[in-house]
Amino acid sequence: MRTVACTVLVVAKSPVAGLAKTRLAATIGPGAAADLAAAALLDTLDAVRAVGASAHVVALTGDLGRAERADELAEVLADFVVLAQRGDGLDERLAAAHADAAAVAPGPVLQIGMDTPQVDAELLAASAESLTGPDVGGVFGPAADGGWWALGLTDPMSAAFLLGIPMSRQDTGARTLAGLERAVGTVAHLPELTDVDTVDDLWPVAALQPAGSRFRSAVERLGPTG
């Protein structure tokens, strides 16, 4: 297990049918979409807890009791500090999550979401190590859809720069990177990854995972989708 002087933060939404992955649900149904979201979250949590971080934190919104794979999620989340998300828009909730994670363990914070189940412990540890490099104020991981999958800050309070940035748009990544550079100066760049948002993302992401991973297995059970 690689050890890093950094908190790894996962910002997550309870995978409840009808509320999770609505774009995906329009094609495969709400239950199947929520199950894939749960599988993606579980694979992400496995990767995070395989990193020897200062703390493992999940900022969670939604009713976990109604989630798909609720029992398994509860078991895995027992290894994390779980905090409720706070704030109105996603920009507020992300900024607050960084501040709350820093209150758990002072120091840098590397934040990821639950839509990139192809991440592994090696990538996360390398990303965290980039954040702790000399003169680096932040790290940024772009997503193929124009968003981003990772954001790290040496000073988590700097996440206030996110306030007012519109989320879930094709220019969200560009706006976030520009704001990050203004806020912290030098930024280390991480590899671009594909978020799972639509049915077209399922197989390309699953193919990057090892056989037997939860998300890949769920996609294989789903079969061809188009």
ChimeraX commands (.cxc) that place a marker at each C-alpha (Angstrom):
marker #1 position 0.00,0.00,0.00 radius 0.5
marker #1 position 1.42,3.38,-1.05 radius 0.5
marker #1 position 1.26,6.02,1.65 radius 0.5
marker #1 position 0.58,9.66,0.82 radius 0.5
marker #1 position 0.39,12.75,3.03 radius 0.5
marker #1 position -3.02,13.68,1.69 radius 0.5
marker #1 position -6.70,13.12,2.41 radius 0.5
marker #1 position -8.61,11.37,-0.36 radius 0.5
marker #1 position -12.17,12.65,-0.61 radius 0.5
marker #1 position -15.00,11.02,-2.56 radius 0.5
marker #1 position -18.03,13.17,-3.34 radius 0.5
marker #1 position -20.93,10.79,-3.86 radius 0.5
marker #1 position -24.68,10.54,-4.30 radius 0.5
marker #1 position -26.65,7.59,-2.93 radius 0.5
marker #1 position -27.48,5.36,-5.92 radius 0.5
marker #1 position -31.27,5.39,-5.54 radius 0.5
marker #1 position -33.36,4.18,-8.48 radius 0.5
marker #1 position -35.06,7.08,-10.20 radius 0.5
marker #1 position -32.61,9.61,-8.76 radius 0.5
marker #1 position -29.22,8.26,-9.87 radius 0.5
marker #1 position -27.84,8.40,-13.40 radius 0.5
marker #1 position -31.01,9.75,-14.98 radius 0.5
marker #1 position -29.49,10.10,-18.46 radius 0.5
marker #1 position -28.42,6.47,-18.33 radius 0.5
marker #1 position -31.78,5.46,-16.87 radius 0.5
marker #1 position -33.57,6.84,-19.92 radius 0.5
marker #1 position -31.97,4.03,-21.93 radius 0.5
marker #1 position -31.61,1.08,-19.56 radius 0.5
marker #1 position -34.16,1.84,-16.84 radius 0.5
marker #1 position -33.84,3.41,-13.39 radius 0.5
marker #1 position -33.07,0.20,-11.50 radius 0.5
marker #1 position -30.26,-0.89,-13.82 radius 0.5
marker #1 position -28.82,2.64,-13.88 radius 0.5
marker #1 position -28.78,2.87,-10.09 radius 0.5
marker #1 position -27.18,-0.57,-9.82 radius 0.5
marker #1 position -24.40,0.54,-12.17 radius 0.5
marker #1 position -23.94,3.69,-10.11 radius 0.5
marker #1 position -23.65,1.59,-6.96 radius 0.5
marker #1 position -21.13,-0.70,-8.62 radius 0.5
marker #1 position -19.09,2.29,-9.79 radius 0.5
marker #1 position -19.12,3.80,-6.31 radius 0.5
marker #1 position -18.06,0.54,-4.66 radius 0.5
marker #1 position -15.15,0.06,-7.09 radius 0.5
marker #1 position -14.09,3.67,-6.46 radius 0.5
marker #1 position -14.21,3.18,-2.70 radius 0.5
marker #1 position -12.09,0.03,-2.98 radius 0.5
marker #1 position -9.44,1.96,-4.90 radius 0.5
marker #1 position -9.46,4.78,-2.35 radius 0.5
marker #1 position -9.11,2.59,0.71 radius 0.5
marker #1 position -6.16,0.82,-0.93 radius 0.5
marker #1 position -4.23,4.10,-0.69 radius 0.5
marker #1 position -2.49,4.83,2.59 radius 0.5
marker #1 position -3.90,8.34,2.91 radius 0.5
marker #1 position -4.05,10.73,5.85 radius 0.5
marker #1 position -7.80,10.10,5.86 radius 0.5
marker #1 position -10.44,8.48,3.66 radius 0.5
marker #1 position -13.51,10.71,3.53 radius 0.5
marker #1 position -16.85,10.45,1.71 radius 0.5
marker #1 position -19.11,13.49,1.35 radius 0.5
marker #1 position -22.50,11.87,0.76 radius 0.5
marker #1 position -25.92,13.09,-0.24 radius 0.5
marker #1 position -29.14,11.08,-0.49 radius 0.5
marker #1 position -30.77,8.25,1.42 radius 0.5
marker #1 position -28.31,5.37,1.63 radius 0.5
marker #1 position -31.04,3.11,3.00 radius 0.5
marker #1 position -32.90,3.30,-0.33 radius 0.5
marker #1 position -29.81,2.77,-2.45 radius 0.5
marker #1 position -29.05,-0.21,-4.65 radius 0.5
marker #1 position -26.54,-2.52,-2.93 radius 0.5
marker #1 position -27.27,-0.66,0.31 radius 0.5
marker #1 position -25.90,-3.38,2.60 radius 0.5
marker #1 position -22.62,-3.69,0.72 radius 0.5
marker #1 position -22.23,0.08,0.59 radius 0.5
marker #1 position -22.82,0.37,4.33 radius 0.5
marker #1 position -20.19,-2.29,4.99 radius 0.5
marker #1 position -17.55,-0.58,2.81 radius 0.5
marker #1 position -18.36,2.91,4.09 radius 0.5
marker #1 position -17.60,1.73,7.62 radius 0.5
marker #1 position -13.93,2.19,6.63 radius 0.5
marker #1 position -14.50,5.87,5.78 radius 0.5
marker #1 position -15.32,9.08,7.56 radius 0.5
marker #1 position -18.75,9.82,6.07 radius 0.5
marker #1 position -19.94,13.43,6.09 radius 0.5
marker #1 position -23.20,14.89,4.84 radius 0.5
marker #1 position -22.88,17.25,1.91 radius 0.5
marker #1 position -23.93,20.81,2.63 radius 0.5
marker #1 position -24.80,23.72,0.40 radius 0.5
marker #1 position -27.33,24.40,-2.32 radius 0.5
marker #1 position -25.71,23.96,-5.72 radius 0.5
marker #1 position -22.97,21.49,-6.60 radius 0.5
marker #1 position -20.40,24.27,-6.55 radius 0.5
marker #1 position -21.25,25.05,-2.93 radius 0.5
marker #1 position -21.30,21.38,-1.95 radius 0.5
marker #1 position -17.89,20.72,-3.51 radius 0.5
marker #1 position -16.29,23.70,-1.80 radius 0.5
marker #1 position -17.81,22.71,1.53 radius 0.5
marker #1 position -16.68,19.10,1.12 radius 0.5
marker #1 position -13.04,20.19,0.77 radius 0.5
marker #1 position -13.30,22.33,3.88 radius 0.5
marker #1 position -15.00,19.55,5.83 radius 0.5
marker #1 position -12.40,17.00,4.74 radius 0.5
marker #1 position -9.63,19.31,5.92 radius 0.5
marker #1 position -11.31,19.46,9.32 radius 0.5
marker #1 position -10.98,15.66,9.55 radius 0.5
marker #1 position -7.25,15.67,8.77 radius 0.5
marker #1 position -5.32,18.89,8.12 radius 0.5
marker #1 position -3.33,19.01,4.91 radius 0.5
marker #1 position -3.88,18.58,1.17 radius 0.5
marker #1 position -7.10,17.06,-0.18 radius 0.5
marker #1 position -7.52,15.08,-3.39 radius 0.5
marker #1 position -11.19,14.90,-4.41 radius 0.5
marker #1 position -12.77,12.54,-6.90 radius 0.5
marker #1 position -16.32,11.57,-7.81 radius 0.5
marker #1 position -18.04,8.21,-8.27 radius 0.5
marker #1 position -18.31,8.22,-12.08 radius 0.5
marker #1 position -14.83,6.91,-12.93 radius 0.5
marker #1 position -14.74,3.32,-11.61 radius 0.5
marker #1 position -11.65,2.66,-13.75 radius 0.5
marker #1 position -9.48,4.55,-11.25 radius 0.5
marker #1 position -7.16,2.35,-9.24 radius 0.5
marker #1 position -5.01,2.81,-6.18 radius 0.5
marker #1 position -1.88,3.38,-8.25 radius 0.5
marker #1 position -3.45,6.28,-10.16 radius 0.5
marker #1 position -4.88,7.81,-6.99 radius 0.5
marker #1 position -1.60,7.55,-5.12 radius 0.5
marker #1 position 0.32,9.07,-8.02 radius 0.5
marker #1 position -2.24,11.89,-8.23 radius 0.5
marker #1 position -1.89,12.59,-4.52 radius 0.5
marker #1 position 1.90,12.57,-4.77 radius 0.5
marker #1 position 1.66,15.15,-7.57 radius 0.5
marker #1 position -0.31,17.33,-5.18 radius 0.5
marker #1 position 2.44,17.18,-2.58 radius 0.5
marker #1 position 5.21,18.12,-5.03 radius 0.5
marker #1 position 7.25,21.31,-4.60 radius 0.5
marker #1 position 5.54,24.57,-5.63 radius 0.5
marker #1 position 2.33,22.78,-6.68 radius 0.5
marker #1 position -0.87,24.45,-5.49 radius 0.5
marker #1 position -3.34,22.03,-7.03 radius 0.5
marker #1 position -3.94,19.11,-9.37 radius 0.5
marker #1 position -6.61,18.77,-12.04 radius 0.5
marker #1 position -7.95,15.70,-13.83 radius 0.5
marker #1 position -10.01,16.49,-16.95 radius 0.5
marker #1 position -12.88,14.34,-18.16 radius 0.5
marker #1 position -13.53,13.54,-21.82 radius 0.5
marker #1 position -16.97,15.17,-21.74 radius 0.5
marker #1 position -15.58,18.58,-20.84 radius 0.5
marker #1 position -15.88,18.18,-17.09 radius 0.5
marker #1 position -13.37,16.89,-14.58 radius 0.5
marker #1 position -12.86,13.78,-12.49 radius 0.5
marker #1 position -10.27,14.93,-9.93 radius 0.5
marker #1 position -9.41,18.13,-8.12 radius 0.5
marker #1 position -6.68,18.43,-5.54 radius 0.5
marker #1 position -5.67,21.37,-3.39 radius 0.5
marker #1 position -2.72,21.87,-1.07 radius 0.5
marker #1 position -4.91,24.38,0.79 radius 0.5
marker #1 position -8.44,22.91,0.84 radius 0.5
marker #1 position -9.95,26.27,1.73 radius 0.5
marker #1 position -8.94,27.41,-1.75 radius 0.5
marker #1 position -11.89,25.35,-3.01 radius 0.5
marker #1 position -13.94,28.50,-2.54 radius 0.5
marker #1 position -12.87,29.35,-6.09 radius 0.5
marker #1 position -15.50,26.82,-7.25 radius 0.5
marker #1 position -18.33,29.06,-6.09 radius 0.5
marker #1 position -20.19,30.40,-9.11 radius 0.5
marker #1 position -18.70,27.98,-11.63 radius 0.5
marker #1 position -21.56,26.31,-13.55 radius 0.5
marker #1 position -21.41,22.54,-13.27 radius 0.5
marker #1 position -22.36,19.71,-15.67 radius 0.5
marker #1 position -21.60,21.72,-18.81 radius 0.5
marker #1 position -19.17,21.16,-21.65 radius 0.5
marker #1 position -17.11,24.12,-20.46 radius 0.5
marker #1 position -17.11,23.18,-16.78 radius 0.5
marker #1 position -13.64,21.68,-16.97 radius 0.5
marker #1 position -12.13,24.68,-18.74 radius 0.5
marker #1 position -13.77,27.10,-16.31 radius 0.5
marker #1 position -12.64,25.03,-13.32 radius 0.5
marker #1 position -9.05,24.81,-14.51 radius 0.5
marker #1 position -8.92,28.54,-15.17 radius 0.5
marker #1 position -10.30,29.28,-11.72 radius 0.5
marker #1 position -7.92,26.82,-10.12 radius 0.5
marker #1 position -4.90,28.42,-11.78 radius 0.5
marker #1 position -6.01,31.86,-10.61 radius 0.5
marker #1 position -6.53,30.57,-7.07 radius 0.5
marker #1 position -3.41,28.48,-6.52 radius 0.5
marker #1 position -0.88,29.19,-9.26 radius 0.5
marker #1 position 0.98,26.09,-10.40 radius 0.5
marker #1 position -1.30,23.15,-11.28 radius 0.5
marker #1 position -0.20,19.56,-11.97 radius 0.5
marker #1 position -2.23,17.89,-14.70 radius 0.5
marker #1 position -3.61,14.36,-14.38 radius 0.5
marker #1 position -4.63,12.00,-17.20 radius 0.5
marker #1 position -7.97,12.54,-18.92 radius 0.5
marker #1 position -10.60,9.94,-18.01 radius 0.5
marker #1 position -14.07,9.11,-19.27 radius 0.5
marker #1 position -16.97,9.67,-16.89 radius 0.5
marker #1 position -19.86,7.22,-16.96 radius 0.5
marker #1 position -22.83,9.38,-17.91 radius 0.5
marker #1 position -24.53,7.70,-20.87 radius 0.5
marker #1 position -24.91,4.24,-22.32 radius 0.5
marker #1 position -22.09,4.94,-24.78 radius 0.5
marker #1 position -19.67,5.24,-21.86 radius 0.5
marker #1 position -20.38,1.83,-20.32 radius 0.5
marker #1 position -18.29,-0.56,-22.36 radius 0.5
marker #1 position -15.27,1.74,-22.93 radius 0.5
marker #1 position -14.96,2.28,-19.17 radius 0.5
marker #1 position -15.66,-1.33,-18.22 radius 0.5
marker #1 position -12.97,-2.51,-20.65 radius 0.5
marker #1 position -10.37,-0.61,-18.60 radius 0.5
marker #1 position -11.23,-2.53,-15.44 radius 0.5
marker #1 position -9.99,-5.93,-14.31 radius 0.5
marker #1 position -12.26,-8.93,-14.76 radius 0.5
marker #1 position -14.48,-9.42,-11.74 radius 0.5
marker #1 position -14.72,-5.77,-10.78 radius 0.5
marker #1 position -18.24,-4.80,-9.80 radius 0.5
marker #1 position -18.85,-2.25,-12.52 radius 0.5
marker #1 position -17.43,-4.39,-15.30 radius 0.5
marker #1 position -19.44,-7.39,-14.12 radius 0.5
marker #1 position -22.62,-5.28,-14.04 radius 0.5
marker #1 position -22.01,-4.04,-17.57 radius 0.5
marker #1 position -21.35,-7.56,-18.79 radius 0.5
marker #1 position -24.62,-8.75,-17.25 radius 0.5
marker #1 position -26.42,-5.89,-18.95 radius 0.5
marker #1 position -25.18,-7.08,-22.33 radius 0.5
marker #1 position -25.20,-5.11,-25.58 radius 0.5
marker #1 position -26.99,-1.79,-25.24 radius 0.5
marker #1 position -27.12,-0.49,-28.75 radius 0.5
marker link #1:1,2 radius 0.2
marker link #1:2,3 radius 0.2
marker link #1:3,4 radius 0.2
marker link #1:4,5 radius 0.2
marker link #1:5,6 radius 0.2
marker link #1:6,7 radius 0.2
marker link #1:7,8 radius 0.2
marker link #1:8,9 radius 0.2
marker link #1:9,10 radius 0.2
marker link #1:10,11 radius 0.2
marker link #1:11,12 radius 0.2
marker link #1:12,13 radius 0.2
marker link #1:13,14 radius 0.2
marker link #1:14,15 radius 0.2
marker link #1:15,16 radius 0.2
marker link #1:16,17 radius 0.2
marker link #1:17,18 radius 0.2
marker link #1:18,19 radius 0.2
marker link #1:19,20 radius 0.2
marker link #1:20,21 radius 0.2
marker link #1:21,22 radius 0.2
marker link #1:22,23 radius 0.2
marker link #1:23,24 radius 0.2
marker link #1:24,25 radius 0.2
marker link #1:25,26 radius 0.2
marker link #1:26,27 radius 0.2
marker link #1:27,28 radius 0.2
marker link #1:28,29 radius 0.2
marker link #1:29,30 radius 0.2
marker link #1:30,31 radius 0.2
marker link #1:31,32 radius 0.2
marker link #1:32,33 radius 0.2
marker link #1:33,34 radius 0.2
marker link #1:34,35 radius 0.2
marker link #1:35,36 radius 0.2
marker link #1:36,37 radius 0.2
marker link #1:37,38 radius 0.2
marker link #1:38,39 radius 0.2
marker link #1:39,40 radius 0.2
marker link #1:40,41 radius 0.2
marker link #1:41,42 radius 0.2
marker link #1:42,43 radius 0.2
marker link #1:43,44 radius 0.2
marker link #1:44,45 radius 0.2
marker link #1:45,46 radius 0.2
marker link #1:46,47 radius 0.2
marker link #1:47,48 radius 0.2
marker link #1:48,49 radius 0.2
marker link #1:49,50 radius 0.2
marker link #1:50,51 radius 0.2
marker link #1:51,52 radius 0.2
marker link #1:52,53 radius 0.2
marker link #1:53,54 radius 0.2
marker link #1:54,55 radius 0.2
marker link #1:55,56 radius 0.2
marker link #1:56,57 radius 0.2
marker link #1:57,58 radius 0.2
marker link #1:58,59 radius 0.2
marker link #1:59,60 radius 0.2
marker link #1:60,61 radius 0.2
marker link #1:61,62 radius 0.2
marker link #1:62,63 radius 0.2
marker link #1:63,64 radius 0.2
marker link #1:64,65 radius 0.2
marker link #1:65,66 radius 0.2
marker link #1:66,67 radius 0.2
marker link #1:67,68 radius 0.2
marker link #1:68,69 radius 0.2
marker link #1:69,70 radius 0.2
marker link #1:70,71 radius 0.2
marker link #1:71,72 radius 0.2
marker link #1:72,73 radius 0.2
marker link #1:73,74 radius 0.2
marker link #1:74,75 radius 0.2
marker link #1:75,76 radius 0.2
marker link #1:76,77 radius 0.2
marker link #1:77,78 radius 0.2
marker link #1:78,79 radius 0.2
marker link #1:79,80 radius 0.2
marker link #1:80,81 radius 0.2
marker link #1:81,82 radius 0.2
marker link #1:82,83 radius 0.2
marker link #1:83,84 radius 0.2
marker link #1:84,85 radius 0.2
marker link #1:85,86 radius 0.2
marker link #1:86,87 radius 0.2
marker link #1:87,88 radius 0.2
marker link #1:88,89 radius 0.2
marker link #1:89,90 radius 0.2
marker link #1:90,91 radius 0.2
marker link #1:91,92 radius 0.2
marker link #1:92,93 radius 0.2
marker link #1:93,94 radius 0.2
marker link #1:94,95 radius 0.2
marker link #1:95,96 radius 0.2
marker link #1:96,97 radius 0.2
marker link #1:97,98 radius 0.2
marker link #1:98,99 radius 0.2
marker link #1:99,100 radius 0.2
marker link #1:100,101 radius 0.2
marker link #1:101,102 radius 0.2
marker link #1:102,103 radius 0.2
marker link #1:103,104 radius 0.2
marker link #1:104,105 radius 0.2
marker link #1:105,106 radius 0.2
marker link #1:106,107 radius 0.2
marker link #1:107,108 radius 0.2
marker link #1:108,109 radius 0.2
marker link #1:109,110 radius 0.2
marker link #1:110,111 radius 0.2
marker link #1:111,112 radius 0.2
marker link #1:112,113 radius 0.2
marker link #1:113,114 radius 0.2
marker link #1:114,115 radius 0.2
marker link #1:115,116 radius 0.2
marker link #1:116,117 radius 0.2
marker link #1:117,118 radius 0.2
marker link #1:118,119 radius 0.2
marker link #1:119,120 radius 0.2
marker link #1:120,121 radius 0.2
marker link #1:121,122 radius 0.2
marker link #1:122,123 radius 0.2
marker link #1:123,124 radius 0.2
marker link #1:124,125 radius 0.2
marker link #1:125,126 radius 0.2
marker link #1:126,127 radius 0.2
marker link #1:127,128 radius 0.2
marker link #1:128,129 radius 0.2
marker link #1:129,130 radius 0.2
marker link #1:130,131 radius 0.2
marker link #1:131,132 radius 0.2
marker link #1:132,133 radius 0.2
marker link #1:133,134 radius 0.2
marker link #1:134,135 radius 0.2
marker link #1:135,136 radius 0.2
marker link #1:136,137 radius 0.2
marker link #1:137,138 radius 0.2
marker link #1:138,139 radius 0.2
marker link #1:139,140 radius 0.2
marker link #1:140,141 radius 0.2
marker link #1:141,142 radius 0.2
marker link #1:142,143 radius 0.2
marker link #1:143,144 radius 0.2
marker link #1:144,145 radius 0.2
marker link #1:145,146 radius 0.2
marker link #1:146,147 radius 0.2
marker link #1:147,148 radius 0.2
marker link #1:148,149 radius 0.2
marker link #1:149,150 radius 0.2
marker link #1:150,151 radius 0.2
marker link #1:151,152 radius 0.2
marker link #1:152,153 radius 0.2
marker link #1:153,154 radius 0.2
marker link #1:154,155 radius 0.2
marker link #1:155,156 radius 0.2
marker link #1:156,157 radius 0.2
marker link #1:157,158 radius 0.2
marker link #1:158,159 radius 0.2
marker link #1:159,160 radius 0.2
marker link #1:160,161 radius 0.2
marker link #1:161,162 radius 0.2
marker link #1:162,163 radius 0.2
marker link #1:163,164 radius 0.2
marker link #1:164,165 radius 0.2
marker link #1:165,166 radius 0.2
marker link #1:166,167 radius 0.2
marker link #1:167,168 radius 0.2
marker link #1:168,169 radius 0.2
marker link #1:169,170 radius 0.2
marker link #1:170,171 radius 0.2
marker link #1:171,172 radius 0.2
marker link #1:172,173 radius 0.2
marker link #1:173,174 radius 0.2
marker link #1:174,175 radius 0.2
marker link #1:175,176 radius 0.2
marker link #1:176,177 radius 0.2
marker link #1:177,178 radius 0.2
marker link #1:178,179 radius 0.2
marker link #1:179,180 radius 0.2
marker link #1:180,181 radius 0.2
marker link #1:181,182 radius 0.2
marker link #1:182,183 radius 0.2
marker link #1:183,184 radius 0.2
marker link #1:184,185 radius 0.2
marker link #1:185,186 radius 0.2
marker link #1:186,187 radius 0.2
marker link #1:187,188 radius 0.2
marker link #1:188,189 radius 0.2
marker link #1:189,190 radius 0.2
marker link #1:190,191 radius 0.2
marker link #1:191,192 radius 0.2
marker link #1:192,193 radius 0.2
marker link #1:193,194 radius 0.2
marker link #1:194,195 radius 0.2
marker link #1:195,196 radius 0.2
marker link #1:196,197 radius 0.2
marker link #1:197,198 radius 0.2
marker link #1:198,199 radius 0.2
marker link #1:199,200 radius 0.2
marker link #1:200,201 radius 0.2
marker link #1:201,202 radius 0.2
marker link #1:202,203 radius 0.2
marker link #1:203,204 radius 0.2
marker link #1:204,205 radius 0.2
marker link #1:205,206 radius 0.2
marker link #1:206,207 radius 0.2
marker link #1:207,208 radius 0.2
marker link #1:208,209 radius 0.2
marker link #1:209,210 radius 0.2
marker link #1:210,211 radius 0.2
marker link #1:211,212 radius 0.2
marker link #1:212,213 radius 0.2
marker link #1:213,214 radius 0.2
marker link #1:214,215 radius 0.2
marker link #1:215,216 radius 0.2
marker link #1:216,217 radius 0.2
marker link #1:217,218 radius 0.2
marker link #1:218,219 radius 0.2
marker link #1:219,220 radius 0.2
marker link #1:220,221 radius 0.2
marker link #1:221,222 radius 0.2
marker link #1:222,223 radius 0.2
marker link #1:223,224 radius 0.2
marker link #1:224,225 radius 0.2
marker link #1:225,226 radius 0.2
view
